[in-house]
Amino acid sequence: MYIQLYKQLRDDIINLVYKYGDKLPSKRLLASDTLTSVITVEHAYSILCDEGYVESRERSGYYVTYRKKDFISVGEVQESSDASEQDYKHTDDEFPFSVFAKTMRNVISKYSDKILVKSPNSGCYELRRAIADYLMRGKGIKVDISQIVIGAGAEYLYGLIVQLLGRERIYAIENPSYEKIHAVYEANNVKCELLKLEKDGIATKELIKTKATVLHVTPFRSFPSGVTASASKRWEYIAWASERNGIIIEDDYESEYTVLKKSEDTLFSLKPDGGVIYLNTFTKTIAPSMRVGYMVLPKELVKVFADKLGFYSCPVPMLEQYVTAEFLNNGDFERHINKVRRKRRQALKQIVDKSAGI
């Protein structure tokens, strides 16, 4: 019932039955008119809030925040000469554009000409603070903002890591793995060893025989194999690094979309005393065009990074940094993540039930 009610309200908003700034009926009134419960209406309004069609104002009610001009029409997209843009179609799993547009307007209003200022070299304080808080809430990673470095996507950060750790080391990567990992290391004249993946992570015999002292892994759903490292394999990676005084680069791409109710333990959280560099981006969870990535350095590398590479300017514009920080601080990011995770859990349950004949 609440899904049906949500769809009807959404269509009414899109068709301007309720216009931008209009107040929606109270929960009790709408429940009475539709012969449903207040809880049903509350669920429907909650989804509308999550997707950016309305916003809740304390002790006031729900107000429409959708404006047609915030959206790009299909016709406008098809007029583009870029084939990739013509083929693009927004999906339900992607971050709601209405929320993105509203937040960008709020950020411009809030920060004004501060968005034109050059970013601090490691990234702006607001975004690094927001990331630190989010990592503590969502992944149990407790870090100081001095450990966080903002960069323009994962590939940029791979290059910084090579310069930080040195080209004389041997780097081990998963086989198969995301092709750009190997490509970036090769472009930086780094010797790589490819370690075969099994169903629960890198094969033990491969870890034993490699001469590498840097291990680059994607513990959650490694691409293109889809392999997720088991809990025992994660501890094996940590033992590997400890035994040879090595460094693990933990590429945690897309881990937010786990179907588990609790996120997988990160290698960084399992070994907080050092030896793990944590990497993640917002290109999958917010938008491919948001070239905002970050790495979390172990404490022993913070000063080393500052001395060797602290002169590098942050390549991410301040506007994008402030917008990303706002998503993390106001709950929009986690609401979107939770919505996608619920949807994927439901889809998985249907597959399991079907295979079991339920």
C-alpha positions as CSV (number, residue, x, y, z in Angstrom):
1,M,0.0,0.0,0.0
2,Y,2.7,2.5,0.9
3,I,4.5,1.8,-2.5
4,Q,1.2,2.5,-4.3
5,L,0.7,5.7,-2.3
6,Y,4.3,6.7,-2.9
7,K,4.0,6.2,-6.7
8,Q,0.7,8.2,-6.8
9,L,2.2,11.1,-4.8
10,R,5.4,11.0,-6.9
11,D,3.3,11.2,-10.2
12,D,1.2,14.0,-8.7
13,I,4.4,16.0,-7.9
14,I,6.0,15.3,-11.3
15,N,2.7,16.4,-13.1
16,L,2.6,19.5,-10.9
17,V,-0.6,18.7,-9.0
18,Y,1.7,19.6,-6.1
19,K,4.1,22.3,-7.1
20,Y,7.5,23.3,-5.7
21,G,7.0,24.7,-2.2
22,D,3.5,23.3,-1.7
23,K,2.7,21.6,1.6
24,L,1.5,18.0,1.3
25,P,-1.6,16.9,3.3
26,S,-0.9,15.9,6.9
27,K,-0.3,12.2,7.5
28,R,-3.6,11.8,9.4
29,L,-5.6,13.7,6.7
30,L,-4.1,11.7,3.9
31,A,-4.6,8.4,5.8
32,S,-8.3,9.3,6.2
33,D,-8.7,10.2,2.6
34,T,-7.0,7.1,1.3
35,L,-8.4,4.7,3.9
36,T,-5.0,3.6,5.0
37,S,-3.0,3.9,8.2
38,V,-0.8,6.8,9.3
39,I,2.2,4.4,9.3
40,T,1.5,3.6,5.6
41,V,1.5,7.4,4.8
42,E,4.6,7.9,6.8
43,H,6.4,5.2,4.8
44,A,5.3,6.7,1.5
45,Y,6.5,10.2,2.7
46,S,9.8,8.7,3.9
47,I,10.6,7.4,0.4
48,L,9.7,10.7,-1.2
49,C,12.1,12.4,1.2
50,D,14.8,9.8,0.4
51,E,14.5,10.5,-3.3
52,G,14.4,14.3,-3.0
53,Y,10.8,14.9,-4.0
54,V,9.8,16.4,-0.7
55,E,11.5,17.4,2.6
56,S,10.3,17.2,6.1
57,R,10.2,20.3,8.2
58,E,10.0,19.9,12.0
59,R,6.6,20.6,13.4
60,S,5.4,22.0,10.1
61,G,4.9,19.0,7.7
62,Y,6.2,17.9,4.3
63,Y,7.0,20.3,1.4
64,V,7.6,19.7,-2.3
65,T,11.3,20.3,-3.3
66,Y,11.0,18.9,-6.9
67,R,11.4,21.3,-9.7
68,K,11.3,20.2,-13.3
69,K,14.1,22.6,-14.3
70,D,16.5,20.6,-12.0
71,F,16.1,17.6,-14.3
72,I,17.5,17.0,-17.8
73,S,14.8,15.8,-20.2
74,V,15.3,12.8,-22.4
75,G,15.0,15.0,-25.4
76,E,17.8,17.3,-24.2
77,V,20.1,14.3,-23.7
78,Q,19.4,12.9,-27.2
79,E,20.4,16.2,-28.8
80,S,23.9,15.8,-27.5
81,S,26.6,14.9,-30.0
82,D,28.3,12.6,-27.5
83,A,27.3,9.0,-28.0
84,S,28.0,8.1,-24.4
85,E,25.6,10.8,-23.3
86,Q,23.0,9.6,-25.7
87,D,23.2,6.1,-24.3
88,Y,23.0,7.2,-20.7
89,K,19.8,6.5,-18.7
90,H,19.4,7.2,-15.0
91,T,18.5,4.2,-13.0
92,D,16.7,3.8,-9.6
93,D,20.0,2.6,-8.0
94,E,21.7,5.9,-8.8
95,F,21.8,8.9,-6.5
96,P,18.6,11.0,-7.0
97,F,19.4,14.1,-9.1
98,S,16.8,16.2,-7.4
99,V,18.7,15.8,-4.1
100,F,22.0,16.5,-5.9
101,A,20.6,19.7,-7.4
102,K,19.1,20.9,-4.1
103,T,22.3,20.3,-2.2
104,M,24.4,22.1,-4.8
105,R,22.1,25.1,-4.5
106,N,22.3,25.0,-0.7
107,V,26.1,24.7,-0.8
108,I,26.5,27.7,-3.2
109,S,24.2,29.7,-0.9
110,K,26.0,28.6,2.3
111,Y,29.6,29.0,1.1
112,S,29.2,31.7,-1.5
113,D,32.6,32.8,-2.9
114,K,34.5,30.3,-0.7
115,I,33.9,27.7,-3.5
116,L,36.3,29.8,-5.6
117,V,39.1,29.5,-3.2
118,K,42.0,27.1,-3.8
119,S,41.6,23.9,-1.9
120,P,44.1,22.9,0.9
121,N,46.5,20.4,-0.5
122,S,45.1,17.4,1.3
123,G,41.5,18.5,0.7
124,C,39.2,20.9,2.6
125,Y,38.6,20.4,6.3
126,E,34.8,20.0,6.0
127,L,35.1,17.0,3.6
128,R,37.8,15.3,5.6
129,R,35.9,15.8,8.8
130,A,32.7,14.4,7.2
131,I,34.6,11.4,5.8
132,A,36.2,10.7,9.2
133,D,32.8,10.8,10.9
134,Y,31.2,8.6,8.2
135,L,34.0,6.0,8.4
136,M,33.4,5.8,12.2
137,R,29.7,5.4,11.8
138,G,29.6,3.1,8.9
139,K,32.8,1.0,9.0
140,G,34.2,1.2,12.5
141,I,37.3,3.0,11.3
142,K,38.5,5.6,13.7
143,V,41.0,8.1,12.2
144,D,42.2,11.6,12.6
145,I,41.5,14.0,9.7
146,S,45.3,14.4,9.2
147,Q,45.3,10.8,7.9
148,I,42.8,11.6,5.1
149,V,43.9,12.8,1.7
150,I,41.4,13.8,-1.0
151,G,42.1,13.1,-4.7
152,A,40.4,13.0,-8.1
153,G,39.4,9.4,-8.1
154,A,41.2,6.1,-7.4
155,E,43.7,6.2,-10.3
156,Y,45.1,9.5,-9.1
157,L,45.6,8.1,-5.6
158,Y,47.3,5.0,-7.0
159,G,49.9,7.3,-8.5
160,L,50.4,9.1,-5.2
161,I,50.9,5.8,-3.3
162,V,53.6,4.7,-5.7
163,Q,55.5,8.0,-5.1
164,L,54.9,7.6,-1.3
165,L,56.1,3.9,-1.0
166,G,58.7,4.0,-3.8
167,R,59.2,2.4,-7.2
168,E,61.9,0.0,-6.0
169,R,59.3,-2.2,-4.3
170,I,57.5,-5.1,-5.9
171,Y,53.7,-4.7,-5.9
172,A,51.3,-7.7,-5.9
173,I,47.8,-7.4,-7.3
174,E,44.9,-9.7,-7.8
175,N,44.6,-11.8,-11.0
176,P,42.2,-10.9,-12.5
177,S,41.7,-7.4,-11.2
178,Y,40.4,-4.0,-12.4
179,E,42.6,-3.3,-15.5
180,K,43.5,0.3,-14.5
181,I,45.2,-0.9,-11.3
182,H,47.9,-2.7,-13.4
183,A,47.9,0.1,-16.0
184,V,48.7,2.8,-13.4
185,Y,51.4,0.8,-11.8
186,E,53.0,0.0,-15.2
187,A,52.8,3.7,-16.1
188,N,54.7,4.5,-12.9
189,N,57.5,1.9,-13.8
190,V,56.5,-0.4,-11.0
191,K,57.2,-4.1,-11.1
192,C,53.9,-6.1,-10.5
193,E,53.3,-9.7,-9.7
194,L,49.8,-11.1,-10.5
195,L,48.5,-13.4,-7.8
196,K,45.7,-15.8,-8.7
197,L,42.3,-15.4,-7.1
198,E,40.3,-18.3,-5.7
199,K,36.8,-18.3,-4.4
200,D,37.6,-16.6,-1.1
201,G,40.5,-14.3,-2.1
202,I,44.2,-14.7,-3.2
203,A,45.4,-18.2,-3.1
204,T,47.6,-18.9,0.0
205,K,50.4,-20.5,-2.1
206,E,50.5,-17.3,-4.2
207,L,50.9,-15.2,-1.1
208,I,53.7,-17.4,0.2
209,K,55.8,-17.4,-3.0
210,T,55.5,-13.8,-4.0
211,K,58.5,-11.5,-3.4
212,A,56.3,-8.4,-3.1
213,T,56.2,-6.1,-0.1
214,V,53.1,-4.2,-1.2
215,L,49.8,-6.0,-1.7
216,H,47.0,-4.2,-3.5
217,V,43.6,-6.0,-2.9
218,T,39.9,-5.3,-3.4
219,P,38.5,-7.4,-0.5
220,F,34.9,-6.7,-1.4
221,R,33.6,-8.0,-4.8
222,S,36.8,-7.7,-6.7
223,F,36.2,-6.7,-10.3
224,P,35.7,-8.6,-12.7
225,S,35.7,-11.8,-10.7
226,G,33.1,-10.8,-8.1
227,V,35.2,-12.5,-5.4
228,T,34.8,-11.2,-1.8
229,A,37.6,-12.1,0.6
230,S,36.4,-14.3,3.5
231,A,37.1,-13.2,7.1
232,S,39.9,-15.7,7.4
233,K,41.5,-14.6,4.2
234,R,41.4,-10.9,5.4
235,W,43.4,-12.0,8.5
236,E,45.7,-13.9,6.2
237,Y,46.4,-10.7,4.3
238,I,47.2,-9.0,7.6
239,A,49.5,-11.8,8.7
240,W,51.3,-11.6,5.4
241,A,52.0,-7.9,5.8
242,S,53.2,-8.3,9.4
243,E,55.6,-11.2,8.6
244,R,57.4,-9.2,5.9
245,N,56.9,-5.7,7.1
246,G,54.8,-5.0,4.1
247,I,52.0,-2.6,3.2
248,I,48.5,-3.4,2.2
249,I,46.5,-1.1,-0.2
250,E,42.9,-1.8,0.6
251,D,40.7,-0.7,-2.4
252,D,37.3,-0.7,-0.8
253,Y,35.4,0.2,-4.0
254,E,31.6,-0.4,-3.9
255,S,31.7,-2.0,-0.5
256,E,28.8,0.3,0.6
257,Y,26.5,-1.9,-1.5
258,T,26.9,-5.1,0.4
259,V,23.7,-7.0,0.9
260,L,24.7,-7.8,4.5
261,K,23.1,-5.8,7.2
262,K,26.5,-5.1,8.6
263,S,29.4,-4.0,6.3
264,E,32.3,-6.4,5.9
265,D,35.2,-5.6,8.3
266,T,37.8,-3.6,6.5
267,L,41.5,-4.6,6.7
268,F,42.2,-1.1,8.1
269,S,39.8,-1.6,11.0
270,L,41.3,-5.1,11.7
271,K,44.8,-3.6,11.8
272,P,44.4,-0.1,13.2
273,D,48.0,0.1,14.4
274,G,49.3,0.5,10.9
275,G,50.3,-1.2,7.7
276,V,47.1,-0.6,5.7
277,I,46.3,2.3,3.3
278,Y,42.5,2.5,2.8
279,L,41.1,3.7,-0.5
280,N,37.5,4.6,-1.6
281,T,35.7,6.9,-4.0
282,F,32.2,8.3,-4.5
283,T,32.1,7.6,-8.3
284,K,29.9,4.5,-7.8
285,T,27.8,5.7,-4.9
286,I,27.0,9.3,-6.0
287,A,27.9,9.7,-9.8
288,P,30.7,8.7,-12.2
289,S,31.3,12.4,-12.9
290,M,32.1,13.0,-9.2
291,R,35.8,12.5,-9.3
292,V,36.1,12.5,-5.6
293,G,38.2,9.8,-3.9
294,Y,40.1,9.6,-0.7
295,M,42.7,7.5,1.0
296,V,43.3,7.0,4.7
297,L,47.0,6.7,5.7
298,P,48.2,4.8,8.7
299,K,49.6,7.2,11.3
300,E,53.2,6.2,10.6
301,L,52.9,7.5,7.0
302,V,51.2,10.8,7.7
303,K,54.4,12.8,8.2
304,V,56.2,10.8,5.5
305,F,53.5,11.8,3.1
306,A,53.6,15.4,4.2
307,D,57.3,15.6,3.7
308,K,57.5,13.9,0.4
309,L,54.2,14.8,-1.3
310,G,52.6,17.5,0.7
311,F,53.3,20.0,-2.0
312,Y,50.8,18.5,-4.4
313,S,47.6,20.6,-4.8
314,C,44.3,18.9,-4.4
315,P,42.8,18.5,-7.9
316,V,39.1,18.3,-6.7
317,P,37.2,21.6,-6.9
318,M,36.0,23.1,-3.7
319,L,32.4,23.0,-4.9
320,E,32.5,19.2,-5.3
321,Q,34.2,18.8,-1.9
322,Y,31.6,20.9,-0.1
323,V,28.7,19.1,-1.9
324,T,30.1,15.7,-1.0
325,A,30.6,16.8,2.6
326,E,27.0,18.0,2.8
327,F,25.7,14.6,1.5
328,L,27.7,12.9,4.3
329,N,26.6,15.3,7.0
330,N,22.9,15.6,6.3
331,G,22.3,11.9,5.9
332,D,21.4,12.0,2.2
333,F,24.3,9.7,1.3
334,E,23.5,7.0,3.8
335,R,19.8,7.2,3.1
336,H,20.6,6.5,-0.6
337,I,23.0,3.7,0.3
338,N,20.5,2.0,2.6
339,K,17.7,2.3,0.0
340,V,19.9,0.5,-2.6
341,R,21.0,-2.1,-0.1
342,R,17.4,-2.9,0.9
343,K,16.4,-3.2,-2.8
344,R,19.3,-5.6,-3.5
345,R,18.5,-7.7,-0.4
346,Q,14.9,-8.0,-1.6
347,A,16.1,-9.1,-5.1
348,L,18.5,-11.6,-3.6
349,K,15.7,-13.0,-1.3
350,Q,13.4,-13.4,-4.3
351,I,16.2,-15.4,-6.2
352,V,16.8,-17.6,-3.2
353,D,13.1,-18.2,-2.6
354,K,12.6,-19.0,-6.3
355,S,15.5,-21.5,-6.3
356,A,14.1,-23.1,-3.2
357,G,10.6,-23.4,-4.7
358,I,9.0,-21.1,-2.2
